[in-house]
Amino acid sequence: MLTSFMQQHLQAIVTVLSLVNPLMCSALFARIASTQSRKTQVRDSIKVVLAVLSILVLAALFGTRILHLFGISLDAFAVAGGGVLSWIGFSMLSGQSTMDSSTMHQDAVNEQHSLTPVILFAASPGTITGVITLATAQHSSELPITALVAISVAVAVMWMAILLVTSVDKTSTNSGGFFRDTVSRFMGLIVIAMGIQFALSGIRAFMITNPT
């Protein structure tokens, strides 16, 4: 039981980490804050962390209630969420996420130190979908501990990555491009596997609760 419990938490952490993508977030933040003082960088990084944490925690706590409000079953959302996660994973695996992040890098440079691109990248609709899907794995009457733990770990890793990248203060991002691309593709494979698992679990639960 303990092993299964720990495995569930580990899978959730890896899934949210893959969706938040701390490497891409740190590179994006470094572009935005490259001309700022260290004190300002730390202050802005805290703002990003708090914003992303708030969005994802709210999604985990109230996402299932919103589904009930619209009459959507948890099993149906698990199937739909699994499909969305798989699509995101295929995009990461094919390298589309890398190209999208490059476009966001350029947008960030054009936007006078706006932190919005980093927040939207970390707390994207795909990440929110993944968090709600993780929360639906537990009963609606229970606190989504697994999702909350995964969110906390992912946001903490993102913050550490941001602080590390900004402290190194490299002017060239090409040297880390291959590494980020490789990690992103590997994470994409994990997201695909988790998405398929969520979808199959939702289908199985639906078949059990709605036998023909």
N, C-alpha and C positions, 0 to 999 in steps of 0.2 A: 504493500500500500504506500509506504513511504517513498519507494523507488518510483512508483507511478506518479505520485504527487510531485516529486522533484522533476521528473521528466516533463510533466505538463507545464511547470513553471519555466523550465529551460527552453522548451519549444516556443512558448509565448514570448520570452525575452528575445530569442533569436529572430522571431517573426517581426516584432515591433522594431528591433534594431535595424533589420533589413529595410523596413519601410521608411523609418526616419532617416536612415543613411547618414550617420554622423560625419563621415569623410567628406561627402558632398556639402553638407551644411557648414562644416568648418572652412572648406575652401571658398564657399560663397561668402561667408562672414569675413574671411581674410581680405577678400577683394573689396568689400564695402568699407571695412575699418582700417585699411592699409595706411591711411594718412592720419589716423587719430592717435592720441596719446594712449599709453598703456592703461591708465586709470579709466579713460573713456571706453576703451575696448572691454575691460572687465565689467563696467557698469552696463554697457549695451548687451554683453553676453548674458548677464543676469536677466535683463528684460526679455531677451529671446527665450531663455529657458523657462521663465515664469509664464510667458504667453503660450508656448507650446504645451507645457505641463497643464495649464488650465484648460486648454481646448481638448486635449486628449482625456483628461480626467472627467470632464463633463460628458464627453462622448461615452466613456465607459459606464458612468453612473446613470445617465439618463437616456442613452441610446435605445435600450430595450423598451423603455416606457414610451418613447416616441413611436417605436414600431407598433406597440399595442394600440396607441392612439389612432394609427392609420389602419389597424386591423391586419397587420402583417405578422405572421407566425414566426417564431424564432427559427424553426426548421427551414422555412422558406428563405429567411434572410441568410441563414448559414450557407445554403446552396448558392444564393446570389452573391453573397460576400466572398465565398470561395472562388466563384467564377471571376469576380473583379480582381481578387488577389492573384489568381493565375494569370490574368491578362497583364497585370502590373509586372509580375515576374517574367513573363515573356518579353515585355518591353525592356526590362533591365538586362535580360540575357542577350537580347539582340543589340544592345548598346544604345537604344533610343533614349534611355534615361540620362546617359552621358551627354548626348547631344542636347537634350532639353536643359540639362544643368549648365551647359556652355552658353546657351541662349539666356538663361537666367543670370549667369555671371555678367553678361553684357548689359542686361537690363538693370542689374544692381549697380553697375558702374555709372549708368546714366541717371540713376535716381539718387543723388545727393545723400548718401549715408542712410537711406531708408532701410529699416530692418524687416520690412514686410516680406521681401523675397525669401529670406531665410525661414521666417515663420511659416509662410505658405508652403515652402518646400518640405519642412519637417512635419507639419501638421496638415498634410495634403488630404484631399478626399479619400485617397487610397489608404492612408494611414488611419484616418477616422473609421473607414470601413473595416479595416483589420482589427482595430480596438473593439468596435462594437461586436464583431464576429467572435472575438475572444471572450467578451463579456457574456455572450449568449451561450457559451459552453457551460455556464453555471446556471442554476435555477434563478428565476427572476426575483425570488424573495431573498436571495443571498447577496452579500456584498461581493462584487467581482474582484476578488483578491488577486487572482492570476493576472488579469488585465492591468490592475493597478501596480502590481509589482513589476510587470514588464515595462510599463510606461515609465516608472521611476528609474529603473536601470537604464533604459534607452536614453532618457533625457539627461541623466547624469553622465553617461558616456559621451553624449553629444557636447555637453558643456566642457568636459575634460579635453575633447578633441579640439574644440574652438580655442580654448586657452593655450593648448599646446601649439597649434598651428600659428596663432597670432604671436606667441612668444618667440617662435623660431624666426618669424618675419622674413621669409624667403621672397625674393622678388620674382622668381620664376616658378610657374606652376607646371611647366612641362615635365620636369623630372618626376613628379608624382602622378602624372597622368596615367601611365601604364598600370601602376599599382592600384589607383582608384578604379580604373576600368576593370581590372581583374577581380577586385573585391566586389564591385557592383554586379558583375556577371555571376559570380559565385552566390552572392546573396539572392540574386534573381532566381537561381535554381531552387534555393531553399524556400523562397516565397511561393513558387509554383507548387512545390511538394505540399506545403502547408495549405495552400488554397484548394488543392485537390482533396486533401484530407478533410478540410472543413466541409466541402461540398458532399463528399461521400457520407460523412457523418450526418449531415442534414438530411440527405436522401434516406438513409437507414432509419433515422428517428421518425421521419415522416411516414415511412412505410409501416413502422411499428404502431404509431398512434392512429394511423388511418388505414387499417387493413382492408383489402378489397373483398 
